[in-house]
């Protein structure tokens, strides 16, 4: 009986790498589907589910009109999650176990019950304790995403006292549909339930280690939770195991200034060594793929953990202990000795006593809470996607995908902020109201790489913001917003970055410049749309090129499919892009490719709205082969690529990549590609 309950706990905590990661998954020409095909559903069950889905859908639409302008409209996603869970499972063949059909019926019943309560002006699940599932509308694609909560018994509605919140990142589960996730989150509290603590179980848009849109999911779910519950911003803890441990390493190192503590268990912390050790894979990456590993390899960001107390866990005989060992080595190179709790004689699981020790340490750290204004900051990054650490922001780099570094501190005795930088061209210091630690009546001294500047005075509420940039070899204070194209946070590439924010697929309606290009673009758009739903669990917004409005331009990254003859939006901007494309050819600087057999893929600030991206002919860039091991789920193409259509589309690439590279820091085509 004990082993039965242990197995259930392991399942609901998401600690199992379902169907995952054997050497049989190292064959790009023999790739199994992820998620796998579902089981057959009887015609009787199908008919009943179709009726239930249709009825609940109609109730939701009626409620949308009834609740318009009312506060309860914001909790309508708490009903929609049940509808989507059943609908997706049925129409996309994602019932993986026979009992999931009955689960879908039960979830539809729950959705109906919540809809009826909303109709009566009630939402009692928003004021209850225990296990609760809720949802939000994602800014990324307009989809409704679920999350689970464990709400402590000590919380009461209208309470003003802020509570600690722990994020839990689930393990790999190739059959972790919305149906399975919601069902699990209503049956099990998970691995850790600290007292007086909210636990937020993230769906993370399925099984991607909370990368890309899965990363955005954390911040959107947190924003949604904040609307209903009092959360202490200085007692946020990230933790997870297996794939969830990998997600925890990522979030801890890339967003270290946000958390009171991090508790990663197992998982992976980088790509190359993990795939060699765990996957037994022989790697042959291109030069730009190796560069792009710097986007997510946590070992590259290890020094950031100076600002985030970390307690790692591994089973002594778990092959995924490799993740913590790699992090320990990277941290040691920065003078940090990693706390590593090891479960004796334990494989891929928490050992009982070791688990208690992890909890003891994390609880003690969380009780003290995060210090939002430490005296010293040590920060590294390779991209402006990850550019903040507490009161420091890196606003510009000399060169992306090379290590940037800032060591900063403030001195009360000198009334100064001092920073030493490397590969940094612009930097800001920001203190929220009440946080500025220096003399309120004096202009602070700013010392950048030994150069002294007298900066502007702080405000009376003890808030302070000052920005600086380099002109040649000298630092100057930035007095106004810098103009002209330049790489900046959220506008720095690579191609995959466009899918971490609101995006819109733009379908061409004109005649393509040739049949081969048109057929390829049509197939790749269908692939991108379908695989977004499979891997990131949303249904992308799609509009025809002739229907794109000013509001669409203002609010979205535009994913343009087709060519300058077939896509009206692309035709408007074609001559303003660094890659020239017309019926005569594709010109990349002085290199020419014939347009009958080549297509450019790229990301670039939209000439019609440079605050948003435009992407040509690409969805997210990792493909079917990479779904088989999460460590492979990295960006596979840089800022631009030229694809040879004579090379067939594969499980790895959209054709033959004959040229690829990164634009410069001002989005220029550089000689060094």
N, C-alpha and C positions, 0 to 999 in steps of 0.2 A: 504493500500500500504506500509506504514511504517513497519508494522509487517511482510509483505512479504520479504522486503529487509533485515530486521533483521534476519529472518530465514535463508536467503541465506548466510548472513555474518557468522552466527553460523555454517552452514554446511561447508563452504569453509575454515573456520578457524580450523575445526576439533574439535569443542568443545562438540560434542554430543557423549555420550557413546552408540553407536548403538547396540541395542539388548542386552544390557549388564546387567549382574550382579544382577539378582534377586535371591531369595532364591531357586527358582527352579533349579538354577545352582550349588546347593550344593549336588547333587546326583551323585557320581562317576559312578554308574551303569546306569545312564540315561544322557548321555552327547550328546549335539547337536554338529554339525560340525561347526568349525571355520577355514576358512571362510565358509559361508553357500553355499549350491549348487546354481548354477546360474539358470537363466531362459532358456527356450527352444529357440533356434535360428532357424529360417526358413531355409529350404534347399537352397533357393535363396540367402539369406544373407550369409549363410555358404559358399556357392560356391564362392561368390564374395570376401569374406574375405580371403578364402584360396588362391585365385589367387593373391590378393593384398599382402598377407604375403609372398608368394613364390617369387613374383616379387621383392619386397623390399629386401628380403633376398639375392637374386641373385645380386642386385645392391650393397649391402653391401660387399659381397664377392669380387666382381669386384673392388670396391673401395679399399679394403684391399690390393690387389695386386698393383693397380695403385698408391696408396699413400705410399707404402713401402719406408722407408727411408726419407720421407718428414714430415715436421712439422704438416701438416694438418691431418696426421694419428691419432694424439692425440685427435682430435675432432670427430673422427668416432663414439664414444659412443653417441654423441649428435643425431645421426641418429638411432642408435641401440635401444635407449629407446622407440622410436615409434614402431619399429618392435616388440620388446618384449612385449609391452603393449597389442598390438592386438593379438599376438601369444599366450601369456599366457591365455588371456581371452577366446580365442576360444578353444584351446586344453584342457584346464583344467576346462572348464565349469564355467567361472567367469564373465559372463555378469549378472549383478544383477538387472538392470533396462532396460526397452525396448529401451530407448533412447541411451543406451551405445553402441548398435550396430552401430548406425550412428556416434557416437563418435569415435569408432574404425576405421571406414572408413575415417574420417577426419584426425585422427592421422597418418594413413598410407599415406594419401596424403601429410601431412606435412613432414613425413619421406622421401618420394619420392622427395619433393621439396628441402629438405636439401641435399639429395644425389646428385641431379643434380648440385646444387651449389658447392658442394665439387668436383665434377667431373670437374667443370670449374675453380677450384683453389680458390674458395671463401667460406667464412663462416661468412656472415654478422650478424648472430645472436650473434656472439661473441663480436661485437662492438656496439650493440644497447643498449638503456636504457629501463626501464620498466620491464615487466614480461617476463622472459626467463626461459625455461626448458633446462637442460643440463644433462649429465651423465658421469660416469667414470667406469673403469673396476676395480672391487674389488680384492684386493690381497687375500681375504679370500677364495673365491671359483671360481674366474674368471668370475663371473657374471657381467652384466652391470646394474648399479644402477642409478636411476634418482634422481635429486634434482631440486628444484625451486629457482629462484633468483628474488628479486626485486632490480633492479639496479637504483640508484638515477640519476635524470636528471643532476646533477652537475658533474657526472663522464664523462670523455671523453677518447677515446682511446689514449694510450700512455701517459696518465697522470701518474705522479710519486708521487703525493701527496697521502699518505695513507689514507684510509677511515675506519671509524668504520664499524664493521660487527656484526649484531645480528643473532643468531641462533633462529629459531622458531621450537619448538617440537609440533607436531600435537596431537590432542585428539584421543580417541579410535574410530576406525571405522572398524567394522568387514568386511565391503564390500569395504574397501579402497584398491582396486587393483591398479596396476601401471596405468591402464587406467583412473581410477577415480582420482588418485593423479595428473597425468600430466594434465588432463583436468582442474581440479580445480586450479592448479598453473598458468594456462594461462588465468584464468577468474577473479581471485580475488587476491589482494595484501596481504590479511590476516588482522589480528587484529591490528598490529602496523607497521607503516611505518615512522620511524623517519627521519627527513631531513638529507641529506648528509650521508646516511647510506645504506649499502648493507644489505638486509635481506635474509638469507639462510634458505629456508624451506626444512627440511630434511624429506625424506621418511622414513629413519630409519629402512629399511627392514620390512615395514608393521606395525605391531601393537603389539610391545613388550616393549614399554616405553623406547626405546633406550638402551636396555640392551643387553649384549653379542655382537653378530655381529651388532646389532642395535647401540651399542656404538661405535664400530669400524667405522661404517658408518659416524659418525660425523667427525672423524679425516681424513678419506679418502676423504670425500666431501670437507672439508676445504683445504686439500692439492691440490685438483683439482681446486678449486676456486682461490687459490693463484697463480696458473700458468697464469691466464688471467687477474687478477685484483689486484690493489695495496691495500693490507689489513693491517691495523694498528694492530700489535700483542698486543698492550697494550690497545686496545679498542674493545675487543671481549665481547659480552654480551649474556648470555643464558636466554631464556624465553620460557614459554609455559603455557598451561591451560589444566585442566582435566588430562587425561593421559599425556599430554605434560607438565603439572605442576609436575607430578611425575618424568618425565624424567629430568626436570629442577632441582628438588631437588637432584636427583642422580648426575647429572653432576656438580652441584654447590659444593656439599660436597666432592665428590670423586676426583675432579680435580680443587679444589678451587683456586690454584695458577695461573690458566690460564686466568681467566676472570676479566674484569673490574667491572662487576656487574652481579647479577642474579635476575630474577623476576619470581618466580614460582607462579602459580595460581591454587588453588584446588589440585586435584590429590591425591596421597598418598605418605607418606614419610617413611613408614615401613610396615611390613607384618602383624604381629600378631594382633595388636589392630585394624588396618584398616579392616581386614577380619571379626573380631568380630562385629565392629560397622556398617560398610557399607554393608557387605555381610551376616551378621547374621549367620556366620559359626562357628560351634564348631570345634576347632582345636585339633588334636591329633598328633603332629609332633614327629618324632623320635629325638633322641638326636643329631644326626648329621645334620638333617634338621634345628634344632634350631641353631646349630653352623653356618650353612651356611647362615642363615638370616643376619649374620654379613657381608656378601659380599655386599649386596645392601641396607640394612637399613640405610637411611640417618641420622636418629636420632643418630646412633652410631658414626657418623663422624661430629657431629654438631660443635665441636670446630674449625674445619677447616675454618668455615665461618668468623673467625677473619680475615682471609686473602682474603675474597671475600664479598664486600658490597652487602647486600641482601634486597630486598623489596618484601615481600610476599603479596599476595592478596587472599581474600576469600569473597564470598557472605555471608551475615549475616545468612541466613537460608539454606545454602548449607550443606548437610551432609558431603561433602568433605572438609569443613572447618577443619575437624579433622586433616588433614595432617599438616596444619600450626600450629594448637594448639599443636600437638605432637612435632613439631620442636621448637616452642617457649619454651616449657618445657625443652627440651634437651639443647637448647642454654642458657636458664637461669641458668641451672646447671653449665655452664661454665662461668657465669658472663656476658653473652651477652643478651641484651634486643632487641628482634626482632622487626623490623619495619613491622607492619601488617596493611595494608590498607583494610578496610572492607566496602563492598557495602551494604548500609542499605536496609533492607527488600528485599534482592536479593538472588535468589537461585543459580543455576549453570550457571552463566554468569557474564560478567563484567558490573558493574553499571557505568553509564556515567561519573559522577563526580569523582568517585573513580579511574576509568581508567585514567582520566586526571592526577590525583595525582601520580599514579604509573609512568606514562610517565615523569612527571616533575622531579621526584626524580631520575629515571634511567638515563634520559638525562643529568642531572647535574653531576652524578657520571661518566658517560661515557665520558663526555667532559673533565674531569680531567684525566681519564685514569688510568690504572693499574700501581702500583709501582712494578717493577720487583725485586727490591732489598730493601724490607722493613727491618728496623732495627731488628724487632722481628718476629719470626715464632712460631706458635703453631700448632702442627700437630698430628693427630692420624690416625691409620689404624689398620686393623685386618688381612691384607694379603698383600703380596708383589705385587699383581696385582696393588694395589694403593699405591705407595711408594714415590711419589715426592711432594714437596711443595716448589716452587720457587727455592731458592738456596740450598735446603736440599733434600737429597735422603736417604731413609732407604734401605740398601742393604741386611740386614739379620734380622731375628727375632729369639728370643729364642723359641717361640712356636706360630705357626699359629692359628688363630681363638680365640686368647686371645688379649685383647687390648694392642697395642703398642703406645707409646707416646714419643714425642720429643718436648721440649720447648727450642728454640734456639734464640740467639741474638748475635750481634757483638758490641764490645765496641771500639770506636775510641781512647779513653783515654788510654786503656790498650793494644791497637793493638791486640785484642783477639776476637775469636769466642768461645762462651760458649754454651753448650748444656747439658740439663738434660734428661736422657732417661729412659724408662721402657719397658721391653720385646723387646729390640733392641740389636742385636749382631754385627751389622756392619752399618756404616753410612758414607756418603760422603757430602762434601760441594763443590758446583760448581758455579762459576761466569763466565758468558760469557765475551768476550772482552769488555773492557771499564767499567765493572761493579764492580770490586773488590774495596771495600770501604776503606780498611786499607792501611797502609803505604807500598808503593811499594818497599822500600829499606830494609825492615826488614822482618825477618821470623815471621809469626804470631804465637801468643800463642793460642793453642787449649785447651780448658778446657772441658773435658767430664766427667760428673758425679763427678766433683770436682777434677779429675786427670788432671795435667798440662802436656802438650806435646808441644815441639817446632817443628813446622811443616816446610815443604819446603817453599821456597820463591815464591811469585807470579811472573808472567811474565810481560815483559815490556808493553804489550798491555792491562794490567789490567785484564787479565783472570786468573782464579785460579781453580784448582781442587785438592782436597786432600781427601783420603779415610782412614778410620780407622775401626779396628775390635777388638773384645775382645778376649783375650787369657786368659782363666780362669776369674779372676776378674779384670784384667788390660786391658786397651786400648792400642793398638799399631798402628802406622801408617802402612797402607797396601802398601808395596813397589812393589808388582807384583800381577798379577791376581791369585786369589785363585783357587786351583785345587780341583778335587774330586767332587762327586755329592753333591749338596746342593740346597735347594730351593732358587730361586732367581726370580727377576721380569720376568714374562713371562714363567717361569718354576717352578710354585708353586702349580698347581692344583687349584680347583678340576677338575673333568672330563670335565665340560663345558668349561673350559678355553681353551681347544684345538681348539675350534670352533670360537675363536676371532682372529685367525691368519690363514695363509694358511694351508689348510688341504686337504688330499687325501684319499678317501675311497678305501680300498684294498680288492678286491673280491677273495675268495679262489677258487682254481681250482682242488684241490685234494679231495680224499675221506675223509669224516669226521670220527672221531673215533667211533661215533655211530649215528644212524638215528635220535634220539631225539635231540641231540646237533646240528646236521646239519640242521634239519628243523627249529629249533628255531633261529639259526644264520642267515639263509636265510630270514626268516620272519622279524627279527629285522633289518637287513640291508635294506630291502625294506621299512620298516616303517621309519627308520632314513632318508633315501634318500627322500622319499615322503614328510615327515613332515618338512624336511629342506626347501623344495621348498614352502610348504604351509605357514610356519611361518617365514622363513627368506629369502624367495623370490629369491632363487638361485637354479641352477641345479648343485648338487655336482659333482666334478670330481671323476670318478671311473676308476680304472685300475685293471687288473688281477695281482695276486701276482707274477706271472712269468715275468711280464713286468715292474716291478719296477726298475728304473734306479738309478744311483748314483746322478743324478740331482734331482730326486724325493726325495731321502733321504735328500739331502742338503737343499731343499727348503720348505718341507712340514712336518706338523704333520701327521703321518700315522695312519689311523683308520683301524685296522686290524679286519676282520671278520672271523669267523670260529674257528678252534682249531689248535694245533701244528701239527696235521696230515694233515689237509686240507689246511692250509695256509702256503706257503713256507717261507714267511717273518717271520711269527710268529715262525716257526720251528727253524730259525736261532738264535732267541733271547730268546727262551723259558727258557733256563737254566740260563739266566742272569736277570730274573725278580724276584722280591721278593715273588711272588706267584707262586708256582711250579704246573705245569699242564701237565699230561700225561695220558695215557690210564688207569693207575692204580688208579688215583685220582687227586684231587685238594688239595694241602697242603698250608695252610695259617699258617706259623709258625708251631706250634705243633698240630694245628687243622686240621683234615682230613675230606674231603668230597668225596663221590664217584663221579667219572667223568661221570657216566651214567645219572646222574640226576642233576648235578650242573655245572655251568659255571662261571668263574671269569670275572668280569668287572673291568678295572682299567685304570689309567693314570700314565705314568712313563716316565722319559727321555729315549729317544730311544737309546738302547745300540749301535746301528750302527751309531748314530749321536746324542750325548747327548745334543746338542743345540736345539733339537726339541723333541716334545712329540711322544710317541706311545700310542694309546688307544686301548684297547681290547673290542670289541663287544658292543659299545655304541655310539649313537648319543648324541645330547643334552638331558639332563635328565628329564626335565619337559615334561609332556605328555598331552593328550587331556583334561583331567579334568582341568588342569591348564590354558588352553587357555581361559577359561570362565571368569576369572578375572585376570587382569594383575598383581595384587599384589601376585598372586600365582606363577608367572613365575620366580621362583628362582631355583637355583641348588638343585636337589632332591637327588643326590648321591654324596658322598665325593670322596676321591682318589681311593678307591677300594670297591668292593662289591662281595659277592658270591650269585648267584641267583639259587634258587631251581626251576627246570623246572616242577616239579609236581604241582606247583601253577600256575594257568593260567595267562597269560599276561593280564593286565587291563589298564584302562584309567589313572592309576597313576604310575604303576611300570611294569618292563619287566618280572615279575614273582615274586616269593617269595624271598625277600631279607633276607637271614638268617644270614648274617654277613656283616659289613661294617665299614669303618674307614678311618683315615687319616694317611699317612706315616709321619715319623718324618722329621726334618729339613734337614737331609741328605738323604732323600728318603728311610730311613730304615723302616722296619716293627717294630713298637714299641710294648712294652708290653701293654701300655695303648691304646686301640683301641676304 
